[in-house]
């Protein structure tokens, strides 16, 4: 229901801004620009789904081997003490636990393409336990908030973008992003635990939180002792080594179980292809709405107004130029990256505002894309309170990203 109102709101606001441009500025070309954007966005949505087809087929095929080989249940048992408390609606030892763990792990390593099929598999497994097939369960909501908060230990994508744009030190945003995304995830989990009446002071939950905090601190300390070049080299090496090790581990486990690896892979890959086709309408709906909103110039008006407001209050307004990246981040990952690159091209890759945009870009994940794809893949229409709690994590991540950027670079 919330997504429905937001979706309608985009079209209404787009129409209002376009009408204003026509009446007061005589800009009749705005309508052509908006309609062209709708066609381009629909094309992008289809191409994105088409691009996901191969990735989904590959990873859902690998996941099927892991499931039949007993690896996914093993991961489920490994995190069972924590996840049985965060996801009380999922029975202990259920395969969904392992899939959730694999998805969260892939996100933490910055492996977006690998994380999506793992997340879709988890949603399908949780849907099997769902008594109301059109309504999100508490477990699904916790899972979606975990994804929206986007905990990333190694932000390879951001560092790659900065390197390609000629940054003197592409990895200088690594530690700020790590801090911002961890705080966003922590706030999201705690807020949802309070909403779902999960005891956050439970020994197991508290131990995991403190343990993860210590691990984050250790990683920050270790990478801080490396040169920028070594930081980028070793972070990329670690992520790709772990990813390939997962594939080999699944295959070895399947061989030990003496299952037909090829047939199981094909079976899983078929599910991946079906899933990719299923999410096309949901992607078209959200990307077209966002694209038309951006084409109307509404984003520029909002940004200009905020700059004036912040300046009138006597605060530094330099960070506001990075705000479109923060605003677009929950709506469109591609759009947000485009906003970040636009800031880099306008102000320079090593400028303060470009670093702020990088920190904001890496602080959380693309909330509405995740909601559209994950809920759409299992036919969930009633998302309950997923949107406000996911947006809470987004807002906290963006604010923290700006604050830590001032701390490190201001």
N, C-alpha and C positions, 0 to 999 in steps of 0.2 A: 504493500500500500504506500509506504514512504517513497519507494522508488518511482511509483506511479506519479505522485505529486511532484517530485523533483524533475522527472522527465517532462511533464506538462509545463512546469515552471520555466524550463529552458526555452521552450518554444514561445511562451508568452513574453518573456523578457526579450528574446530576440526580436519579436514583432514590435514591441514597444520601442526599443532602441532604433530599429530600422525606420519606423514611422517618424521618430524624432529627427533622424538624419534627413529624411525626405522633406519634412515640413519646414524645419528651421535652417537646414544647411543646403537644401536643394540637391541633395545627393541621391539622385534616382538610380545610380548604378549600384547602390548598396543591395538592392533586391537581386540583381544578377549575381553579385558576389556571394550572397547568402545561398542562393539556389545552386550555384556552381560548387559551393562548399558542401552542400548536402550530397551532391553526386560524388564528389571526391571522397567524402567521408564514408559513404556506402561502399565505394570501391575499395577504400583502405580496409574497411571491416572485413570484406570478403577476402582480400589478399592476405590479411592477417590470419584469418581462419584457415586459408589455403596453406599458408606457411606453417601453421600449427599442426596441419594434418600429418606431415612426416614426423615431426617431433613427438606428437601424441602417439602415433602408431609405434614408433621406436620404443618410447619409454613405457607405454602400457604393455607392450610385448615383453619388455624386460621385467616389468612388475609382475606379470603373470608367471614368468619363470621363478621369480623370487617367492611368490606366493605358494606355488606348487612345491618349490624346493624347501620351504619351511623357514626362509630367511625373514620374511615379513612378520610371521608370528613370533620369531625370536626377538626382533626389534620391539614388538609389542610387549613382550614379557619384560624386556630390558627397562622400558620407561613406564611399565605398568604402575609402580608405586605412585608416581606423580600424576600420570594421565588418568588413572582411575579416580583421582580426586578432582582434577580439572574437568574431566568428562565422565561424571557419574552415570550418565545415561548409556554409556557403552560398556557391555559386559567385559569382565576381566579376561584377557587372552584373545579378544576378538581381533580379526585381521585389520580392522580400521585403526587400531592403536599403532600398529607397525607402519601403516601408510601415512598416518598423521606425523609420526616421528620422521619418516623419510622426507616428507614434504617440508617440514620445519627445518630439517638439516640442510636440504638443498637451498632453501631460502637464505639460511645463515651463511652459506658459501657463495651467495650471489649468483646461483645457477638458475636464473629465471626459467629458461626453456625446459630444464629438467624438473623444476618445482611444480609447474602447472599440471602436467599429466599425473604426477604423484598426488597432488591435491584433488584432482578430479576423481582419482581412484578412491581416495579417502571419502569423498562426498558420496560416491556410489555405494560404498560399504555402509556408511552411516544411514543412507536412505533406506537400506534394507531393514534397518531397525526402527524406522520412522512409522508410527501408527497413522499419522496424518500426512499423506504423501505430498500435499501442497503447502505444508506449513513447516518452517524451519524448527528444528529441535534445539534444545539448549546446547547440546554438543556441537551442532553445526555453527551456532552463533559464536561459541568460544573459538572454534577452528577458524572462522572467518575473521575474527578480530585479531587472532594470532598472525594471520596472513596479511591483514591490512596494516598492522603495525610494522611489519616488514623487518624483523630483526636480521641484520646483515653483519657478519663478522668480516667479510672480505668484499668490499664494494668494487668489484672488478670493472663493471660497466662505467661508473663515474670516472675512475682513474683512466680508463681507456679513452673516453671522450676528451678528457683534459690533455692526455698525451697527444692525441691526434690533432688537437688545436694548438699544439706547441707550448704547453705549459712548462715553465722552468723546473717545477717540481710537481708532477701530476699527482703524487701520492700525499700531498700536504693536507688533504681533506680527510684522510683515512681515519685518524683518531677522532676528529670532531664528528664524523658520520657515525662511528662506532658508539660514541657517547649518546648522540641524539636518538639513534634507532633503539638502543637498549632502554633508554628512559621511556620512549614511546610505547614499547612492548610491555614494560613493567607496569606503566599506568593503565594500559588497556586490559591487562590480565587482572590487576587488582580491582579495577572498576567493575569488570564483568563478574568477578568472584563475589563482590558485594551485591550486585544485582541478582545473581543466581543463588545467593546465600551459601556460598562455598567458604569454608573456614580458612582464611589465608594464614592464620597462625598455627595451622596444623604443622606438626614437626616435619613431615615429609615435604610439604610445599615450601615451608620456610627454609629448609635445608637446601632444596634445589635453587631457590632464589638467591640465597647467600653463596651457594656454590657457583652459580652462573656469574654472579657479580665478581667473585674472585677470579674466575676464568677470564672474564672480560678484562679485568685489571692486568692479569698476567700477559694476555695477548697484547694489550696496549703497551705494556712495559717492554715486551720482547721486540715488537716492531719499532718502538721508539729508538732502539739501539742499532737499527739497521740504517744504511744509507737509503736515500729515496729510490735509487735504482734497484738495490737489493730488495727493498720492501715490495716494489711492484713485481719483481721477478719471482720472489718466493711465495707471495700471496697467490699469484696466478698458478704457479707450480702446485701448491698445496691443494687448491680447489680442483684442478683438473686431475691430479693424482687420485684424490679421494673419489671423484666421480667415476673414473675408469676402474678403480678398485671395486666399487660397488657392482659394476657390470660383471667383472670377472668373478667376484664373490658369488653373485647370483647364479652364474653359469656353473661354477664348481659345486654349489649346493644342489643345483638341479641334477648334475651328473651323479652325485652321491645318492640322491633319491631315485636315480635311474628312471627319470621321467623323459619323455620325448621333448627335448628342448625346442626343436624347430616347430613342431605342431603347437606347443604351448605359446611360443612367441607369436605365431600367426594368429592364434585365437585372441591373444591380448591386443595385437596390432589392429585387428578388425574392430574391436571395441573402441580403440583410439580413433579410428577413421569415423566411426558413427558419432562419437562425441564431438569431433571437430565440425561435422556437418550440423549437429544439433545446436551448437552455440552461435552459428552465423546470425540468426535473427536477433539475438540478444546483443551481439556486438554492433550490428547495424543500428539498432535502436539507440544505444547510448552514444556511439561515436558520431552519428549524424546530428543528434541534439547538441552535443558539445561543439562540433565543428561549426554549426550555424551560429551558435552563441558567440564563438570567437570571431567569426567573420563579420558579425554585426558591429563590432567595435566596442561591445559592452565591456570586455576585459580592460581595454585601454581607459575607458571612462572610470572604472572602479579604481584602477591603479593611480590615475591622476588625482582622483579625489582623496585617496589615502595619503599620497605624498603631501598634499596641501594640509590635510588634517594633522599629520604627524609633525610637519614643520611648524604649524601654528601653535603646537603644544610645547615647542622648544626642544624637541628631540631630534636626534640625527635621523634623517630620512633616506640615507644612502641605501639602506637595506630594502627599501620599498620597491626598488627596481627589480629585485629578485622575487617579489610577491607573486607575480603571475605564475612562476614556477610552482610555488606553494599552492596557489589556488587551483592550478591545472592538475597537480599531482593526484588528487583523489579521483579525478575525472578521466584522465587519459595519460598513460605512461608515455606514449609517443608525443602527445601534445606537451607534456611536462618537459621531456627531453628537448623538444623543439624550443621551448621557452628558455631553457638553460643555455642551449647553444646560441640563441639569439642574444642573450645577455653577454655571453663570451665574445661574440662577434662585435657587439656594440661597445663594450667597455674594456675588452681585452681579457685574455684567459687568466692572467695573474692579478687582475683587479680584485679589490675587496668584494665588490658585489657579485663577481663571477664565482668567488669562493663561497659566498653565502648561498648562491643558487645551487652550487654543488652539494653543500651540506644539507640543504632543504630537499633536493632531489633524492638524496640517499637516505633521508631520515625515516621515510615510511614507504608503503607500497601503494599501488593504484586501486583505491577502495572500490570505486564503482565498476571498474573493469572486473575485479575479483568477484564482486557480488553478482554481476551480470553473468559471467562465465560459470562460476561455481554453482550458483543457484539454478541457472538456466540448464546446466548439464543434467540435473536430476528433476527438473520441472517444479522447483519450489517457487510459489507465487507470493505467499505470505511470509515476509522476511522478519516480522516482529520488530525488535529493537536493534537489529544488526547495524543499520545505518548510523544512528547517533553514537553508538559506542565505537564503531570503526572510525567515525569522523573525530571522536575525542582523541583517539590515538594519533590520527593525522595532525590535528591541531597542536597537540603536545609535541609531536616530533618536529613540526615546522618551527614552533617557537624555540624549542631547545636547539635546533639547528642554527637559528639566527643568533641565539645567545652564545653558543660555543664558538661560532664564527667570529663574533666580536672578541671573545676571550683569546682565541688563537691568532687572529689576524687584524683585529681592530686597533 
